[in-house]
């Protein structure tokens, strides 16, 4: 059985729950911002888990690495 997700089911990484596994669906922003975020390992199809949120930063596990991103940058990473 196929289940199709509507884009309404997607949320920015900045709104993701701690400890839950998500799949990155797309990155929003200007080309140079998208390239920067992708170089950190945030690419479409990758799994990401929010580890913690502190002082406006979000700490995540992505592609076997722990990365901290600011809330504004996390808002550009769309997950489901």
N, CA, C and O atoms as a Tripos MOL2 file, in Angstrom:
@<TRIPOS>MOLECULE
protein
  320   319    80     0     0
PROTEIN
NO_CHARGES

@<TRIPOS>ATOM
      1 N           0.8470   -1.1750    0.0000 N.3       1 UNK1
      2 CA          0.0000    0.0000    0.0000 C.3       1 UNK1
      3 C           0.8920    1.2370    0.0000 C.2       1 UNK1
      4 O           1.7880    1.3590    0.8350 O.2       1 UNK1
      5 N           0.6520    2.1380   -0.9180 N.am      2 UNK2
      6 CA          1.4050    3.3860   -0.9870 C.3       2 UNK2
      7 C           0.6900    4.4790   -0.2090 C.2       2 UNK2
      8 O          -0.5290    4.6280   -0.2960 O.2       2 UNK2
      9 N           1.4500    5.2260    0.5370 N.am      3 UNK3
     10 CA          0.8950    6.3720    1.2560 C.3       3 UNK3
     11 C           1.5960    7.6050    0.7320 C.2       3 UNK3
     12 O           2.8200    7.7040    0.8160 O.2       3 UNK3
     13 N           0.8540    8.5310    0.2020 N.am      4 UNK4
     14 CA          1.4280    9.7600   -0.3220 C.3       4 UNK4
     15 C           1.2730   10.8590    0.7060 C.2       4 UNK4
     16 O           0.1820   11.1140    1.2150 O.2       4 UNK4
     17 N           2.3980   11.5100    1.0040 N.am      5 UNK5
     18 CA          2.3860   12.6030    1.9700 C.3       5 UNK5
     19 C           2.0880   13.8950    1.2280 C.2       5 UNK5
     20 O           2.6770   14.1660    0.1810 O.2       5 UNK5
     21 N           1.1930   14.6780    1.7590 N.am      6 UNK6
     22 CA          0.9470   16.0000    1.2040 C.3       6 UNK6
     23 C           2.0010   16.9370    1.7570 C.2       6 UNK6
     24 O           2.5440   16.7040    2.8370 O.2       6 UNK6
     25 N           2.2850   17.9830    1.0280 N.am      7 UNK7
     26 CA          3.2740   18.9330    1.5080 C.3       7 UNK7
     27 C           2.8320   19.5550    2.8270 C.2       7 UNK7
     28 O           3.6630   20.0820    3.5680 O.2       7 UNK7
     29 N           1.5330   19.5030    3.1330 N.am      8 UNK8
     30 CA          1.0330   20.0120    4.4140 C.3       8 UNK8
     31 C           1.5970   19.2090    5.5870 C.2       8 UNK8
     32 O           1.6250   19.7000    6.7160 O.2       8 UNK8
     33 N           2.0470   17.9810    5.3270 N.am      9 UNK9
     34 CA          2.5850   17.1200    6.3770 C.3       9 UNK9
     35 C           4.0500   17.4370    6.6750 C.2       9 UNK9
     36 O           4.6270   16.8760    7.6070 O.2       9 UNK9
     37 N           4.6500   18.3260    5.8960 N.am     10 UNK10
     38 CA          6.0450   18.7010    6.0870 C.3      10 UNK10
     39 C           6.1420   19.8440    7.0840 C.2      10 UNK10
     40 O           5.2470   20.6860    7.1570 O.2      10 UNK10
     41 N           7.2170   19.8750    7.8470 N.am     11 UNK11
     42 CA          7.4530   20.9610    8.8080 C.3      11 UNK11
     43 C           8.9100   21.4020    8.7080 C.2      11 UNK11
     44 O           9.7660   20.6300    8.2750 O.2      11 UNK11
     45 N           9.1930   22.6320    9.1060 N.am     12 UNK12
     46 CA         10.5990   23.0360    9.1710 C.3      12 UNK12
     47 C          11.2940   22.2910   10.3140 C.2      12 UNK12
     48 O          10.6660   21.9590   11.3190 O.2      12 UNK12
     49 N          12.5770   22.0340   10.1550 N.am     13 UNK13
     50 CA         13.3460   21.3550   11.1880 C.3      13 UNK13
     51 C          13.2780   22.1050   12.5130 C.2      13 UNK13
     52 O          13.3830   21.4950   13.5780 O.2      13 UNK13
     53 N          13.1060   23.4070   12.4560 N.am     14 UNK14
     54 CA         13.0160   24.2150   13.6780 C.3      14 UNK14
     55 C          11.7990   23.8590   14.5250 C.2      14 UNK14
     56 O          11.7530   24.1940   15.7080 O.2      14 UNK14
     57 N          10.8100   23.1840   13.9340 N.am     15 UNK15
     58 CA          9.5990   22.7970   14.6610 C.3      15 UNK15
     59 C           9.5520   21.3020   14.9630 C.2      15 UNK15
     60 O           8.5410   20.8030   15.4570 O.2      15 UNK15
     61 N          10.6290   20.5860   14.6730 N.am     16 UNK16
     62 CA         10.6680   19.1310   14.8590 C.3      16 UNK16
     63 C          10.7670   18.7660   16.3380 C.2      16 UNK16
     64 O          11.3130   19.5180   17.1450 O.2      16 UNK16
     65 N          10.2330   17.6120   16.6680 N.am     17 UNK17
     66 CA         10.2650   17.1100   18.0450 C.3      17 UNK17
     67 C          11.6120   16.4660   18.3520 C.2      17 UNK17
     68 O          12.2180   15.8300   17.4890 O.2      17 UNK17
     69 N          12.0700   16.6360   19.5760 N.am     18 UNK18
     70 CA         13.3280   16.0330   20.0200 C.3      18 UNK18
     71 C          13.1740   14.5140   20.0660 C.2      18 UNK18
     72 O          12.1820   13.9930   20.5750 O.2      18 UNK18
     73 N          14.1760   13.8110   19.5240 N.am     19 UNK19
     74 CA         14.2060   12.3540   19.5730 C.3      19 UNK19
     75 C          13.4730   11.6460   18.4520 C.2      19 UNK19
     76 O          13.5900   10.4270   18.3240 O.2      19 UNK19
     77 N          12.7260   12.3650   17.6420 N.am     20 UNK20
     78 CA         11.9690   11.7540   16.5580 C.3      20 UNK20
     79 C          12.7950   11.7630   15.2710 C.2      20 UNK20
     80 O          13.5220   12.7190   15.0020 O.2      20 UNK20
     81 N          12.6790   10.7000   14.4830 N.am     21 UNK21
     82 CA         13.4030   10.5930   13.2240 C.3      21 UNK21
     83 C          12.5920   11.2510   12.1070 C.2      21 UNK21
     84 O          11.3890   11.0220   11.9830 O.2      21 UNK21
     85 N          13.2580   12.0610   11.3080 N.am     22 UNK22
     86 CA         12.6360   12.7460   10.1810 C.3      22 UNK22
     87 C          13.4310   12.4780    8.9140 C.2      22 UNK22
     88 O          14.5920   12.0720    8.9690 O.2      22 UNK22
     89 N          12.7960   12.7080    7.7770 N.am     23 UNK23
     90 CA         13.4460   12.6280    6.4720 C.3      23 UNK23
     91 C          13.4500   14.0440    5.8880 C.2      23 UNK23
     92 O          12.4190   14.7150    5.8560 O.2      23 UNK23
     93 N          14.6140   14.4820    5.4310 N.am     24 UNK24
     94 CA         14.7100   15.8100    4.8100 C.3      24 UNK24
     95 C          14.0750   15.7320    3.4260 C.2      24 UNK24
     96 O          14.4180   14.8620    2.6250 O.2      24 UNK24
     97 N          13.1600   16.6340    3.1550 N.am     25 UNK25
     98 CA         12.4640   16.6460    1.8700 C.3      25 UNK25
     99 C          12.9820   17.7360    0.9420 C.2      25 UNK25
    100 O          13.0620   17.5200   -0.2670 O.2      25 UNK25
    101 N          13.3320   18.8910    1.4720 N.am     26 UNK26
    102 CA         13.8880   19.9510    0.6310 C.3      26 UNK26
    103 C          14.5130   21.0220    1.4940 C.2      26 UNK26
    104 O          14.2860   21.0930    2.7020 O.2      26 UNK26
    105 N          15.3090   21.8560    0.8410 N.am     27 UNK27
    106 CA         15.9540   22.9880    1.4970 C.3      27 UNK27
    107 C          15.4460   24.2430    0.8040 C.2      27 UNK27
    108 O          15.4640   24.3240   -0.4240 O.2      27 UNK27
    109 N          14.9960   25.2180    1.5770 N.am     28 UNK28
    110 CA         14.5210   26.4860    1.0060 C.3      28 UNK28
    111 C          15.6180   27.5260    1.1200 C.2      28 UNK28
    112 O          16.4590   27.4490    2.0150 O.2      28 UNK28
    113 N          15.6150   28.4810    0.2350 N.am     29 UNK29
    114 CA         16.5430   29.5940    0.3290 C.3      29 UNK29
    115 C          17.2690   29.8590   -0.9730 C.2      29 UNK29
    116 O          17.0550   29.1840   -1.9790 O.2      29 UNK29
    117 N          18.1330   30.8590   -0.9270 N.am     30 UNK30
    118 CA         18.9420   31.2040   -2.0900 C.3      30 UNK30
    119 C          19.9340   30.0830   -2.3670 C.2      30 UNK30
    120 O          20.2480   29.2820   -1.4860 O.2      30 UNK30
    121 N          20.4220   30.0380   -3.6030 N.am     31 UNK31
    122 CA         21.3170   28.9590   -4.0210 C.3      31 UNK31
    123 C          22.5200   28.7970   -3.0980 C.2      31 UNK31
    124 O          22.8730   27.6750   -2.7360 O.2      31 UNK31
    125 N          23.1550   29.9100   -2.7110 N.am     32 UNK32
    126 CA         24.3490   29.7990   -1.8690 C.3      32 UNK32
    127 C          24.0100   29.2780   -0.4740 C.2      32 UNK32
    128 O          24.8160   28.5770    0.1380 O.2      32 UNK32
    129 N          22.8290   29.6140    0.0270 N.am     33 UNK33
    130 CA         22.3910   29.1080    1.3390 C.3      33 UNK33
    131 C          22.1060   27.6100    1.2400 C.2      33 UNK33
    132 O          22.5000   26.8350    2.1110 O.2      33 UNK33
    133 N          21.4240   27.2170    0.1800 N.am     34 UNK34
    134 CA         21.1110   25.7980   -0.0240 C.3      34 UNK34
    135 C          22.4050   24.9840   -0.1190 C.2      34 UNK34
    136 O          22.5110   23.9270    0.5030 O.2      34 UNK34
    137 N          23.3870   25.4610   -0.8850 N.am     35 UNK35
    138 CA         24.6720   24.7470   -1.0050 C.3      35 UNK35
    139 C          25.3750   24.6400    0.3380 C.2      35 UNK35
    140 O          25.9310   23.5910    0.6640 O.2      35 UNK35
    141 N          25.3570   25.7160    1.1240 N.am     36 UNK36
    142 CA         25.9970   25.6920    2.4390 C.3      36 UNK36
    143 C          25.3480   24.6370    3.3280 C.2      36 UNK36
    144 O          26.0420   23.8470    3.9680 O.2      36 UNK36
    145 N          24.0260   24.6260    3.3650 N.am     37 UNK37
    146 CA         23.2980   23.6650    4.1940 C.3      37 UNK37
    147 C          23.5570   22.2370    3.7110 C.2      37 UNK37
    148 O          23.7490   21.3320    4.5240 O.2      37 UNK37
    149 N          23.5640   22.0350    2.4030 N.am     38 UNK38
    150 CA         23.8270   20.6970    1.8650 C.3      38 UNK38
    151 C          25.2520   20.2380    2.1940 C.2      38 UNK38
    152 O          25.4740   19.0500    2.4270 O.2      38 UNK38
    153 N          26.2040   21.1500    2.2140 N.am     39 UNK39
    154 CA         27.5830   20.7990    2.5590 C.3      39 UNK39
    155 C          27.7210   20.3690    4.0170 C.2      39 UNK39
    156 O          28.6870   19.6950    4.3730 O.2      39 UNK39
    157 N          26.7660   20.7510    4.8610 N.am     40 UNK40
    158 CA         26.7540   20.2990    6.2510 C.3      40 UNK40
    159 C          26.1820   18.8790    6.3760 C.2      40 UNK40
    160 O          26.2450   18.2730    7.4460 O.2      40 UNK40
    161 N          25.6240   18.3560    5.2800 N.am     41 UNK41
    162 CA         25.0520   17.0080    5.2970 C.3      41 UNK41
    163 C          23.5470   16.9680    5.2050 C.2      41 UNK41
    164 O          22.9600   15.8870    5.1640 O.2      41 UNK41
    165 N          22.9110   18.1210    5.1700 N.am     42 UNK42
    166 CA         21.4520   18.1860    5.0920 C.3      42 UNK42
    167 C          21.0250   18.1290    3.6290 C.2      42 UNK42
    168 O          20.8780   19.1640    2.9790 O.2      42 UNK42
    169 N          20.8290   16.9210    3.1150 N.am     43 UNK43
    170 CA         20.4290   16.7340    1.7270 C.3      43 UNK43
    171 C          19.0930   15.9950    1.6850 C.2      43 UNK43
    172 O          18.7650   15.2310    2.5920 O.2      43 UNK43
    173 N          18.3330   16.2330    0.6260 N.am     44 UNK44
    174 CA         17.0300   15.5870    0.4790 C.3      44 UNK44
    175 C          17.1850   14.0750    0.5550 C.2      44 UNK44
    176 O          18.0590   13.4930   -0.0870 O.2      44 UNK44
    177 N          16.3250   13.4530    1.3470 N.am     45 UNK45
    178 CA         16.3410   12.0080    1.5240 C.3      45 UNK45
    179 C          17.1160   11.5290    2.7380 C.2      45 UNK45
    180 O          16.9640   10.3790    3.1500 O.2      45 UNK45
    181 N          17.9460   12.3910    3.3210 N.am     46 UNK46
    182 CA         18.7410   12.0000    4.4970 C.3      46 UNK46
    183 C          17.8640   11.9700    5.7460 C.2      46 UNK46
    184 O          16.9210   12.7500    5.8840 O.2      46 UNK46
    185 N          18.1980   11.0520    6.6510 N.am     47 UNK47
    186 CA         17.5100   10.9910    7.9420 C.3      47 UNK47
    187 C          18.1600   11.9780    8.8920 C.2      47 UNK47
    188 O          19.3730   12.1870    8.8640 O.2      47 UNK47
    189 N          17.3370   12.5780    9.7310 N.am     48 UNK48
    190 CA         17.8320   13.5360   10.7150 C.3      48 UNK48
    191 C          17.0510   13.3330   12.0110 C.2      48 UNK48
    192 O          15.8420   13.1050   11.9920 O.2      48 UNK48
    193 N          17.7580   13.4180   13.1310 N.am     49 UNK49
    194 CA         17.1330   13.2950   14.4510 C.3      49 UNK49
    195 C          17.5430   14.5120   15.2750 C.2      49 UNK49
    196 O          18.7300   14.8130   15.3980 O.2      49 UNK49
    197 N          16.5610   15.2080   15.8370 N.am     50 UNK50
    198 CA         16.8560   16.3370   16.7140 C.3      50 UNK50
    199 C          17.2840   15.7840   18.0660 C.2      50 UNK50
    200 O          16.5420   15.0330   18.7000 O.2      50 UNK50
    201 N          18.4870   16.1590   18.5040 N.am     51 UNK51
    202 CA         19.0420   15.6810   19.7680 C.3      51 UNK51
    203 C          18.6710   16.6300   20.8990 C.2      51 UNK51
    204 O          18.2940   16.1880   21.9840 O.2      51 UNK51
    205 N          18.7750   17.9360   20.6490 N.am     52 UNK52
    206 CA         18.4940   18.9260   21.6910 C.3      52 UNK52
    207 C          18.2450   20.2850   21.0590 C.2      52 UNK52
    208 O          18.6190   20.5380   19.9140 O.2      52 UNK52
    209 N          17.6070   21.1490   21.8290 N.am     53 UNK53
    210 CA         17.4200   22.5370   21.4420 C.3      53 UNK53
    211 C          17.8830   23.3880   22.6130 C.2      53 UNK53
    212 O          17.3920   23.2390   23.7320 O.2      53 UNK53
    213 N          18.8360   24.2860   22.3490 N.am     54 UNK54
    214 CA         19.3220   25.1350   23.4330 C.3      54 UNK54
    215 C          19.8570   26.4510   22.8930 C.2      54 UNK54
    216 O          20.5170   26.4830   21.8540 O.2      54 UNK54
    217 N          19.5760   27.5160   23.5900 N.am     55 UNK55
    218 CA         20.0830   28.8500   23.2610 C.3      55 UNK55
    219 C          19.8520   29.2260   21.8060 C.2      55 UNK55
    220 O          20.7260   29.8290   21.1840 O.2      55 UNK55
    221 N          18.7100   28.8870   21.2580 N.am     56 UNK56
    222 CA         18.4040   29.2370   19.8810 C.3      56 UNK56
    223 C          19.0330   28.3290   18.8460 C.2      56 UNK56
    224 O          18.8210   28.5260   17.6500 O.2      56 UNK56
    225 N          19.8030   27.3360   19.2750 N.am     57 UNK57
    226 CA         20.4150   26.3760   18.3610 C.3      57 UNK57
    227 C          19.7000   25.0380   18.4480 C.2      57 UNK57
    228 O          19.1330   24.6770   19.4800 O.2      57 UNK57
    229 N          19.7430   24.3170   17.3460 N.am     58 UNK58
    230 CA         19.1670   22.9800   17.2990 C.3      58 UNK58
    231 C          20.3140   22.0180   16.9930 C.2      58 UNK58
    232 O          21.0330   22.1880   16.0090 O.2      58 UNK58
    233 N          20.4740   21.0180   17.8380 N.am     59 UNK59
    234 CA         21.5360   20.0300   17.6620 C.3      59 UNK59
    235 C          20.8970   18.7680   17.0950 C.2      59 UNK59
    236 O          19.9460   18.2300   17.6610 O.2      59 UNK59
    237 N          21.4380   18.3010   15.9620 N.am     60 UNK60
    238 CA         20.8560   17.1570   15.2770 C.3      60 UNK60
    239 C          21.9310   16.1410   14.9150 C.2      60 UNK60
    240 O          23.1150   16.4660   14.8200 O.2      60 UNK60
    241 N          21.4920   14.9110   14.7180 N.am     61 UNK61
    242 CA         22.3300   13.8770   14.1120 C.3      61 UNK61
    243 C          21.9000   13.7740   12.6620 C.2      61 UNK61
    244 O          20.7270   13.5490   12.3640 O.2      61 UNK61
    245 N          22.8610   13.9400   11.7600 N.am     62 UNK62
    246 CA         22.5910   13.7950   10.3360 C.3      62 UNK62
    247 C          23.8040   13.1340    9.6940 C.2      62 UNK62
    248 O          24.9370   13.5820    9.8680 O.2      62 UNK62
    249 N          23.5500   12.0670    8.9540 N.am     63 UNK63
    250 CA         24.6170   11.3200    8.2680 C.3      63 UNK63
    251 C          25.7590   10.9350    9.2110 C.2      63 UNK63
    252 O          26.9290   11.0440    8.8470 O.2      63 UNK63
    253 N          25.4220   10.4900   10.4120 N.am     64 UNK64
    254 CA         26.4220   10.0110   11.3530 C.3      64 UNK64
    255 C          27.1930   11.0930   12.0840 C.2      64 UNK64
    256 O          28.1300   10.7860   12.8220 O.2      64 UNK64
    257 N          26.8230   12.3480   11.8980 N.am     65 UNK65
    258 CA         27.5090   13.4520   12.5730 C.3      65 UNK65
    259 C          26.5210   14.2660   13.3970 C.2      65 UNK65
    260 O          25.3380   14.3600   13.0690 O.2      65 UNK65
    261 N          27.0260   14.8440   14.4600 N.am     66 UNK66
    262 CA         26.2130   15.7400   15.2770 C.3      66 UNK66
    263 C          26.5230   17.1690   14.8310 C.2      66 UNK66
    264 O          27.6810   17.5860   14.8170 O.2      66 UNK66
    265 N          25.4770   17.9120   14.4680 N.am     67 UNK67
    266 CA         25.6290   19.2560   13.9210 C.3      67 UNK67
    267 C          24.6910   20.1990   14.6510 C.2      67 UNK67
    268 O          23.5450   19.8460   14.9320 O.2      67 UNK67
    269 N          25.1760   21.4070   14.9620 N.am     68 UNK68
    270 CA         24.3300   22.4430   15.5530 C.3      68 UNK68
    271 C          24.0440   23.4850   14.4820 C.2      68 UNK68
    272 O          24.9530   23.9580   13.8000 O.2      68 UNK68
    273 N          22.7710   23.8380   14.3420 N.am     69 UNK69
    274 CA         22.3750   24.8900   13.4080 C.3      69 UNK69
    275 C          21.4900   25.8780   14.1500 C.2      69 UNK69
    276 O          20.7940   25.5210   15.1010 O.2      69 UNK69
    277 N          21.5280   27.1180   13.7010 N.am     70 UNK70
    278 CA         20.6660   28.1430   14.2790 C.3      70 UNK70
    279 C          19.2150   27.9060   13.8930 C.2      70 UNK70
    280 O          18.9220   27.2450   12.8970 O.2      70 UNK70
    281 N          18.3170   28.4530   14.6910 N.am     71 UNK71
    282 CA         16.8840   28.2750   14.4420 C.3      71 UNK71
    283 C          16.4820   28.8140   13.0700 C.2      71 UNK71
    284 O          15.6300   28.2260   12.4030 O.2      71 UNK71
    285 N          17.0880   29.9290   12.6400 N.am     72 UNK72
    286 CA         16.7300   30.4880   11.3250 C.3      72 UNK72
    287 C          17.1540   29.5530   10.2030 C.2      72 UNK72
    288 O          16.4110   29.3710    9.2390 O.2      72 UNK72
    289 N          18.3340   28.9610   10.3130 N.am     73 UNK73
    290 CA         18.7810   28.0190    9.2880 C.3      73 UNK73
    291 C          17.9460   26.7460    9.3340 C.2      73 UNK73
    292 O          17.6170   26.1910    8.2860 O.2      73 UNK73
    293 N          17.6010   26.2780   10.5200 N.am     74 UNK74
    294 CA         16.7680   25.0890   10.6550 C.3      74 UNK74
    295 C          15.3970   25.3090   10.0330 C.2      74 UNK74
    296 O          14.7580   24.3530    9.5940 O.2      74 UNK74
    297 N          14.9440   26.5400    9.9890 N.am     75 UNK75
    298 CA         13.6650   26.8610    9.3670 C.3      75 UNK75
    299 C          13.6790   26.6810    7.8580 C.2      75 UNK75
    300 O          12.6180   26.6040    7.2380 O.2      75 UNK75
    301 N          14.8490   26.6150    7.2620 N.am     76 UNK76
    302 CA         14.9820   26.4280    5.8240 C.3      76 UNK76
    303 C          15.0260   24.9450    5.4320 C.2      76 UNK76
    304 O          14.9130   24.6050    4.2550 O.2      76 UNK76
    305 N          15.1910   24.0730    6.4230 N.am     77 UNK77
    306 CA         15.2850   22.6270    6.1810 C.3      77 UNK77
    307 C          13.8970   22.0170    6.4190 C.2      77 UNK77
    308 O          13.4020   22.0050    7.5460 O.2      77 UNK77
    309 N          13.2820   21.5170    5.3580 N.am     78 UNK78
    310 CA         11.9130   21.0050    5.4390 C.3      78 UNK78
    311 C          11.9610   19.4830    5.5760 C.2      78 UNK78
    312 O          12.5920   18.7960    4.7730 O.2      78 UNK78
    313 N          11.2820   18.9680    6.6070 N.am     79 UNK79
    314 CA         11.3140   17.5350    6.9120 C.3      79 UNK79
    315 C           9.9030   16.9740    7.0090 C.2      79 UNK79
    316 O           8.9240   17.7130    7.1160 O.2      79 UNK79
    317 N           9.8240   15.6550    6.9690 N.am     80 UNK80
    318 CA          8.5390   14.9790    7.2340 C.3      80 UNK80
    319 C           8.7620   13.8700    8.2280 C.2      80 UNK80
    320 O           7.8180   13.1710    8.5940 O.2      80 UNK80
@<TRIPOS>BOND
     1     1     2 1
     2     2     3 1
     3     3     4 2
     4     3     5 am
     5     5     6 1
     6     6     7 1
     7     7     8 2
     8     7     9 am
     9     9    10 1
    10    10    11 1
    11    11    12 2
    12    11    13 am
    13    13    14 1
    14    14    15 1
    15    15    16 2
    16    15    17 am
    17    17    18 1
    18    18    19 1
    19    19    20 2
    20    19    21 am
    21    21    22 1
    22    22    23 1
    23    23    24 2
    24    23    25 am
    25    25    26 1
    26    26    27 1
    27    27    28 2
    28    27    29 am
    29    29    30 1
    30    30    31 1
    31    31    32 2
    32    31    33 am
    33    33    34 1
    34    34    35 1
    35    35    36 2
    36    35    37 am
    37    37    38 1
    38    38    39 1
    39    39    40 2
    40    39    41 am
    41    41    42 1
    42    42    43 1
    43    43    44 2
    44    43    45 am
    45    45    46 1
    46    46    47 1
    47    47    48 2
    48    47    49 am
    49    49    50 1
    50    50    51 1
    51    51    52 2
    52    51    53 am
    53    53    54 1
    54    54    55 1
    55    55    56 2
    56    55    57 am
    57    57    58 1
    58    58    59 1
    59    59    60 2
    60    59    61 am
    61    61    62 1
    62    62    63 1
    63    63    64 2
    64    63    65 am
    65    65    66 1
    66    66    67 1
    67    67    68 2
    68    67    69 am
    69    69    70 1
    70    70    71 1
    71    71    72 2
    72    71    73 am
    73    73    74 1
    74    74    75 1
    75    75    76 2
    76    75    77 am
    77    77    78 1
    78    78    79 1
    79    79    80 2
    80    79    81 am
    81    81    82 1
    82    82    83 1
    83    83    84 2
    84    83    85 am
    85    85    86 1
    86    86    87 1
    87    87    88 2
    88    87    89 am
    89    89    90 1
    90    90    91 1
    91    91    92 2
    92    91    93 am
    93    93    94 1
    94    94    95 1
    95    95    96 2
    96    95    97 am
    97    97    98 1
    98    98    99 1
    99    99   100 2
   100    99   101 am
   101   101   102 1
   102   102   103 1
   103   103   104 2
   104   103   105 am
   105   105   106 1
   106   106   107 1
   107   107   108 2
   108   107   109 am
   109   109   110 1
   110   110   111 1
   111   111   112 2
   112   111   113 am
   113   113   114 1
   114   114   115 1
   115   115   116 2
   116   115   117 am
   117   117   118 1
   118   118   119 1
   119   119   120 2
   120   119   121 am
   121   121   122 1
   122   122   123 1
   123   123   124 2
   124   123   125 am
   125   125   126 1
   126   126   127 1
   127   127   128 2
   128   127   129 am
   129   129   130 1
   130   130   131 1
   131   131   132 2
   132   131   133 am
   133   133   134 1
   134   134   135 1
   135   135   136 2
   136   135   137 am
   137   137   138 1
   138   138   139 1
   139   139   140 2
   140   139   141 am
   141   141   142 1
   142   142   143 1
   143   143   144 2
   144   143   145 am
   145   145   146 1
   146   146   147 1
   147   147   148 2
   148   147   149 am
   149   149   150 1
   150   150   151 1
   151   151   152 2
   152   151   153 am
   153   153   154 1
   154   154   155 1
   155   155   156 2
   156   155   157 am
   157   157   158 1
   158   158   159 1
   159   159   160 2
   160   159   161 am
   161   161   162 1
   162   162   163 1
   163   163   164 2
   164   163   165 am
   165   165   166 1
   166   166   167 1
   167   167   168 2
   168   167   169 am
   169   169   170 1
   170   170   171 1
   171   171   172 2
   172   171   173 am
   173   173   174 1
   174   174   175 1
   175   175   176 2
   176   175   177 am
   177   177   178 1
   178   178   179 1
   179   179   180 2
   180   179   181 am
   181   181   182 1
   182   182   183 1
   183   183   184 2
   184   183   185 am
   185   185   186 1
   186   186   187 1
   187   187   188 2
   188   187   189 am
   189   189   190 1
   190   190   191 1
   191   191   192 2
   192   191   193 am
   193   193   194 1
   194   194   195 1
   195   195   196 2
   196   195   197 am
   197   197   198 1
   198   198   199 1
   199   199   200 2
   200   199   201 am
   201   201   202 1
   202   202   203 1
   203   203   204 2
   204   203   205 am
   205   205   206 1
   206   206   207 1
   207   207   208 2
   208   207   209 am
   209   209   210 1
   210   210   211 1
   211   211   212 2
   212   211   213 am
   213   213   214 1
   214   214   215 1
   215   215   216 2
   216   215   217 am
   217   217   218 1
   218   218   219 1
   219   219   220 2
   220   219   221 am
   221   221   222 1
   222   222   223 1
   223   223   224 2
   224   223   225 am
   225   225   226 1
   226   226   227 1
   227   227   228 2
   228   227   229 am
   229   229   230 1
   230   230   231 1
   231   231   232 2
   232   231   233 am
   233   233   234 1
   234   234   235 1
   235   235   236 2
   236   235   237 am
   237   237   238 1
   238   238   239 1
   239   239   240 2
   240   239   241 am
   241   241   242 1
   242   242   243 1
   243   243   244 2
   244   243   245 am
   245   245   246 1
   246   246   247 1
   247   247   248 2
   248   247   249 am
   249   249   250 1
   250   250   251 1
   251   251   252 2
   252   251   253 am
   253   253   254 1
   254   254   255 1
   255   255   256 2
   256   255   257 am
   257   257   258 1
   258   258   259 1
   259   259   260 2
   260   259   261 am
   261   261   262 1
   262   262   263 1
   263   263   264 2
   264   263   265 am
   265   265   266 1
   266   266   267 1
   267   267   268 2
   268   267   269 am
   269   269   270 1
   270   270   271 1
   271   271   272 2
   272   271   273 am
   273   273   274 1
   274   274   275 1
   275   275   276 2
   276   275   277 am
   277   277   278 1
   278   278   279 1
   279   279   280 2
   280   279   281 am
   281   281   282 1
   282   282   283 1
   283   283   284 2
   284   283   285 am
   285   285   286 1
   286   286   287 1
   287   287   288 2
   288   287   289 am
   289   289   290 1
   290   290   291 1
   291   291   292 2
   292   291   293 am
   293   293   294 1
   294   294   295 1
   295   295   296 2
   296   295   297 am
   297   297   298 1
   298   298   299 1
   299   299   300 2
   300   299   301 am
   301   301   302 1
   302   302   303 1
   303   303   304 2
   304   303   305 am
   305   305   306 1
   306   306   307 1
   307   307   308 2
   308   307   309 am
   309   309   310 1
   310   310   311 1
   311   311   312 2
   312   311   313 am
   313   313   314 1
   314   314   315 1
   315   315   316 2
   316   315   317 am
   317   317   318 1
   318   318   319 1
   319   319   320 2
@<TRIPOS>SUBSTRUCTURE
     1 UNK1         2 RESIDUE 1 A UNK
     2 UNK2         6 RESIDUE 1 A UNK
     3 UNK3        10 RESIDUE 1 A UNK
     4 UNK4        14 RESIDUE 1 A UNK
     5 UNK5        18 RESIDUE 1 A UNK
     6 UNK6        22 RESIDUE 1 A UNK
     7 UNK7        26 RESIDUE 1 A UNK
     8 UNK8        30 RESIDUE 1 A UNK
     9 UNK9        34 RESIDUE 1 A UNK
    10 UNK10       38 RESIDUE 1 A UNK
    11 UNK11       42 RESIDUE 1 A UNK
    12 UNK12       46 RESIDUE 1 A UNK
    13 UNK13       50 RESIDUE 1 A UNK
    14 UNK14       54 RESIDUE 1 A UNK
    15 UNK15       58 RESIDUE 1 A UNK
    16 UNK16       62 RESIDUE 1 A UNK
    17 UNK17       66 RESIDUE 1 A UNK
    18 UNK18       70 RESIDUE 1 A UNK
    19 UNK19       74 RESIDUE 1 A UNK
    20 UNK20       78 RESIDUE 1 A UNK
    21 UNK21       82 RESIDUE 1 A UNK
    22 UNK22       86 RESIDUE 1 A UNK
    23 UNK23       90 RESIDUE 1 A UNK
    24 UNK24       94 RESIDUE 1 A UNK
    25 UNK25       98 RESIDUE 1 A UNK
    26 UNK26      102 RESIDUE 1 A UNK
    27 UNK27      106 RESIDUE 1 A UNK
    28 UNK28      110 RESIDUE 1 A UNK
    29 UNK29      114 RESIDUE 1 A UNK
    30 UNK30      118 RESIDUE 1 A UNK
    31 UNK31      122 RESIDUE 1 A UNK
    32 UNK32      126 RESIDUE 1 A UNK
    33 UNK33      130 RESIDUE 1 A UNK
    34 UNK34      134 RESIDUE 1 A UNK
    35 UNK35      138 RESIDUE 1 A UNK
    36 UNK36      142 RESIDUE 1 A UNK
    37 UNK37      146 RESIDUE 1 A UNK
    38 UNK38      150 RESIDUE 1 A UNK
    39 UNK39      154 RESIDUE 1 A UNK
    40 UNK40      158 RESIDUE 1 A UNK
    41 UNK41      162 RESIDUE 1 A UNK
    42 UNK42      166 RESIDUE 1 A UNK
    43 UNK43      170 RESIDUE 1 A UNK
    44 UNK44      174 RESIDUE 1 A UNK
    45 UNK45      178 RESIDUE 1 A UNK
    46 UNK46      182 RESIDUE 1 A UNK
    47 UNK47      186 RESIDUE 1 A UNK
    48 UNK48      190 RESIDUE 1 A UNK
    49 UNK49      194 RESIDUE 1 A UNK
    50 UNK50      198 RESIDUE 1 A UNK
    51 UNK51      202 RESIDUE 1 A UNK
    52 UNK52      206 RESIDUE 1 A UNK
    53 UNK53      210 RESIDUE 1 A UNK
    54 UNK54      214 RESIDUE 1 A UNK
    55 UNK55      218 RESIDUE 1 A UNK
    56 UNK56      222 RESIDUE 1 A UNK
    57 UNK57      226 RESIDUE 1 A UNK
    58 UNK58      230 RESIDUE 1 A UNK
    59 UNK59      234 RESIDUE 1 A UNK
    60 UNK60      238 RESIDUE 1 A UNK
    61 UNK61      242 RESIDUE 1 A UNK
    62 UNK62      246 RESIDUE 1 A UNK
    63 UNK63      250 RESIDUE 1 A UNK
    64 UNK64      254 RESIDUE 1 A UNK
    65 UNK65      258 RESIDUE 1 A UNK
    66 UNK66      262 RESIDUE 1 A UNK
    67 UNK67      266 RESIDUE 1 A UNK
    68 UNK68      270 RESIDUE 1 A UNK
    69 UNK69      274 RESIDUE 1 A UNK
    70 UNK70      278 RESIDUE 1 A UNK
    71 UNK71      282 RESIDUE 1 A UNK
    72 UNK72      286 RESIDUE 1 A UNK
    73 UNK73      290 RESIDUE 1 A UNK
    74 UNK74      294 RESIDUE 1 A UNK
    75 UNK75      298 RESIDUE 1 A UNK
    76 UNK76      302 RESIDUE 1 A UNK
    77 UNK77      306 RESIDUE 1 A UNK
    78 UNK78      310 RESIDUE 1 A UNK
    79 UNK79      314 RESIDUE 1 A UNK
    80 UNK80      318 RESIDUE 1 A UNK
